[in-house]
Amino acid sequence: MRIAIVYHPTRMREVEDKIQGSGRKFKFPTLRLVRNKFQRLGHKVVTIDGRGNLIAKIKRAKPNMVFNSYSVAGKAQAYVPALLEKMGMPYTGCSALCHALAMHKGLASKVFRYDKVPVPSFAVVSRKRWEPSRKVEFPVLVKPCNLGSSEGISEESFVSSAAELPKAINAALKVDQEAVITKYIPGREMTVGIIGNKKLQILPILEKHFETRRGTPRIFTEKIKRKSSHWHKNVTVPVMTIQEEKVVKKVAARAYRSMGCTDCARVDIRLDKKGIPWVLEVNTLPGIYPKFSPLVKMASELGKNAGYLALRILEEARERYEI
């Protein structure tokens, strides 16, 4: 099979510079790892810079399948899947609609609520309408509605009273057209990797730990997320009861199905003091960077690596398209 791996070189370089430094031996080591994994299995592989005239590049490459690694900030994540759908080209991962829906935190919460997936109470504000769409129950977090990777989130995003709310809203609306106000759920935070379509493979659960001062809210700020050592040092296999693990996996799978995910995604969940899980968000294009991405750390608990993940995602897409 002829496979085209589509990626964003600037974004990929930024992440890998954080992991290995700019002086690393190989350019784009993650891309090289995935390409080599596919080639060893007899596939013909081309790599394509997703910027510019992607349709023309895809037509020249003539692949049977596109492996989508085009990860960017915000709603632009739906860009490559949308073009490929227009072309009728098979590709790995979630659909354009799924990416766009998951990235809009307000709409995603509405979908979850409709499907009875437990989500914190929420309200949406915009630059045109500052009045929250629903009653706000403090304490809350105020986040940009359409950004990912904790962009626009700081310690000031945590709001404990109505008097503090306008300042937090203003900060969020400086970087996005809309902001979502969500009920703050204290408790442990889990992340659950899922691969599959008809049958789901739930990878080992990981627990996120927080680099916050004692007494401050346990939230992942943009500053924390940008640290190269964050995912490597502050994410561990949690100590959980069998029942807690069962409940977290069940809710994660429901969120995956509700959002319409295909092939692979990662679900973030807060487990409150009563053991009730609350879905925070779904990452519809989780990275597979060695020594950095949570998904790779989950695979390592199975004795597997990033190459295994890439192959599993490809297998699921091939079965879905019956290729």
N, C-alpha and C positions, 0 to 999 in steps of 0.2 A: 504494500500500500504506500502511496505517496502522501506524506504528511507535511504540512506547512505550519511551523511554529510562529505565531504572530506575537510580537512583544513590543514594549515601549522602552527603547534604550536608555532614555534619560531617567525614567523612574527606576528601571532595573539597576542602573549604575548607582543611583543614590542609595538604594537599599544595600547593595553589595559593598559599596564603599564603607557603610556603617559596620557591616559584618567583618570584612576582611581588610579594610583599608584600601586606599587608592593605589598602593604599590603591589597589589596581588599579582601572582604569576600569570593567570589566565584572564582574559577579558570575558565577562559574562559567564562565570563558572557554572551557574545554575542552568543557563541555556545549554551550555556544553554538556552537562550531565544528562539532561533530558534527551537531547539529540543523540548522544552516544547510546543511551538506553534503547531508544527506538531502532537505531541502526544495527545494534547487535542482534535484534530480533528480525532483521531482514527488511525493515522498512526503508524507503528512500525519504530523506528528510531535507527540507529547505527551511531556512530561518528568514523571516520577513519583518522589517521595521514597519510597524503599524501606522506610522505617520505618513502624511502625503496621500497620494492617490492609491489607496489600498485596493480598490476594486481592480485597477490595472495590474497591480503587483500580483494579486491572487490569480488573475486570468493568465498571466505569463507563467506562473508556477504550476498551474493545473493540478492542484492537489486533490486527493480523494477525501481528505479530512483536514480541517484546521484545528490545531491545538491552541486554544486561546489563552495566552499569558499576558494579554494587554491590560495591565492593571494601572489605573489612574485614579485621581481623586474625583469624588462627587459623581454626578449623573453621567459624566463622560464615559463611565465604565460600561454603559450600554452601547457605546458607539460601534465597536467592532462586531458584536453579535447582531446589531441592527443591519449593518452593511452585509454581513454574511447571509442573514435571512432574506434580504432583498435579492441576493445572488442565487439563493437556493443552495448554498454551500453548507454541507454538514460541518459541525464544529463541536468542540467539547465545552462542557460547563452549562451554566444557566442561560436562559433566554434574555433578550434585550428587555422585555417587559419585566421579568423577574429582577434583573439588576436594578432597573429604574425604580421599581416598586420598593425593593428592600432599602435602597439608598434614601428614599423619602421617609424619614422616621415617623411622620404623622400618618401617612397613608398605610405604611406597614402595620402600625399599631391598630388602625381601623380594620384591616384585613384579619389580623390576629384575633381581635375582639369578636369579629363576626364568626370566626371559626372556633370560638371559645378556647383559644390559646391564652393562658394567663399572661397579661402584660400590665405593667404599672399604669395607673390612671395618667392621662395626658391631656394637654391642650396645645393648640397651635396659634402662633401669632405671626404677623408679617409686617413688612415696612409700611403697608397700606392700612393694616388693622392691628393696632397694639393690644386691643382688648382680647384676652384669652377666649378661645372658642368654648371652653368649659370652665367650671369652677376649679380653682387651684387649691390643692391640699398640701400644705407645707409639712416638712421640708421638700424642696424640689431641686431638680437639675435643669438648667436652661442650656440647650445645645443647638447649634446650627442644624437645620432640618435636612440638608442635602449633602453634607460632607461626611467623610469617613476618617479612619485612623486618628480619632480624637481631635481632629482639627477644630480649632476655635474653642476648645474646652480647657478651662483653667480652674484653679481653686475658687475663683470668683463665680464660677458657674453654679456652685452650690448656694442655694438661697433658703434661708430659714424663716423669712417673714415678708409680708407684703411690701414693706418699706425698701427692702433690698432688691425687689423684683425688677423695677425699671432699669437699673444699672446693668443687670445681667442680660436683660432682653436687648438693650442697646448694644452691648458687646457682641452678642450673637448675630444681630442684624447688620453689624459692620462687615461681616464676612459671608453672609448669606441673605437671600431674599426672605427666608422664613426661619422661624425658630420653633422648637418644640420644648414644652415645659412638661417634665415627667416627674411623677412622685418618686422621691429617693427611697430606695429599698436598702436598708442596712443588711449586711449579711455576707456570706461567702459568695465569690463569683467563680463560676465554672465556664469552661468553653468546651464544646462538643463538636468533633469533626465527624462528618457523615459522607459516605460515598455510596452512590447507588441510585436506582430508579424504581424498578418493580420491587426489588428486595434491597433493603438498606443495610450497609455495613457501618456500624457505629464504632468509631475508633475509641481507644482509651480516653476517658475524661481527664481533663487537666484543670487544676485550680490556679487562679491568678492571685498573686500576692501583691500588696501595695507598698510603694515607697512613699508613705505619707507620714507626717508628724503625728504623734500621739494626740488624740482628741480631734483631729481634722477628719473630714469625710473621706471615705475610701473610694476614690474615683480615679480613673485613668485620664490624666491630663495629656495635652499635646506634648508637653515637656517630657513627661515620663515615657510616652510612646516612642519618642525620637531617640531614646538611649539605645545604643547598639546591644547592650547586655540585658535589656529588659526581659525579653521573652526567654532568653537562655537561663537567667538566674532566678527569675521571679515567677516561674510557672512550674508546678510540680503535680505529681499524681496525688489526688486528694485522699484523705482518710475518710471513708464514708461507710455507712451501713449498707447492707444489701438493698434495703427498701429505698434509701435515699438515692442510690445509684440507679435503681429501676425507675424511679419517678423522674429523675433528671433526663435519662435517656428517652423516656416516653414523651416528655414535653418537647425535647429537642426534635424528635422525629415528627411530632405534630406540627411544629413550627416550620420545619423543612418542607413538609407536604403542603401546608397552608400557603407558603410563599411561592410554591410552584417550582422549587429548586430541581435541577437535573444534574446528574453526574457527581457533583461535589459541592459542599458548602460547610460553613462552620457557624454554630449557634452559640451565642453568649447568654448565660443564664445567671440570675441571682437566686441563691437559696437563702430564704430568710430564717429568722430564729425559730420559726415553727416548722421548718422543713418544707415550706411551700416554694416551688420554683416559679420564677418570673422571667419571661423572655425579654431580653434587652434589645437584641438585634440579631440579624442574620448577615454574615459575611458571604456574599455570593461568589466571590472569586478569591478564596484564601490562597496566600502564597505558599510555595514549597521550597523556600530558601533553606539550604542546610545550615544547621547551627543557629537558626533564627526563627523560622516559622513554627507556630504551635502545631500545625498539622504534621510537620516533620517530626517534632518531638513525640507526638502521639504515635506515629508509625514506628519510632525507635523503641517504644514500649512493646511492640510486637516483633522486634528484631528486624525491622524493615527500614528503608531509607527513602529519600525523595524520589529516586528512580522508580521505586515500587508504587508510590502515589501517582506519579505521572502515568505509569502503565495502567493502573486501575481506573483512572479517569478516562483514559483512551478506550479501554475495554468497555466501560459503561456506555460511552458515546457510540461506539461501533454497534453494540447490541441495540441501542435505542434507534439508530438509523438503519439497522439490519444490513450493515456493510460487511 
